[in-house]
Amino acid sequence: MENKEKLGQESAFPITHEQFETIPTYKGMSKRFYAACAAVSGIMANARTEPIENFHFKNIVEDAYKIADELLKQENL
């Protein structure tokens, strides 16, 4: 990413103030992580005919975060 600030660090599913009173340490997953998980699901669904040993998981995860970062950039336009 061009800037040092990471996009999407806020909660994907924010809780209300009333809920926060009862769950003070709960932040949940970030928007960035949630978007990357969705991207991984799509990537893996598209490649489902490949044997699992042929996957380069590090590359898949890196690509998923690139997709997530672009989604978050577009959201902030």
Number of C-alpha atoms within 10 A of each C-alpha: 9 5 6 6 8 11 19 21 12 13 16 16 12 15 13 8 10 8 11 13 9 9 11 9 8 12 14 12 15 17 20 25 18 17 21 23 16 14 20 21 13 12 15 15 10 10 12 9 8 10 8 11 7 7 12 9 13 9 10 16 16 13 16 23 20 16 18 24 21 16 16 17 12 9 10 9 5
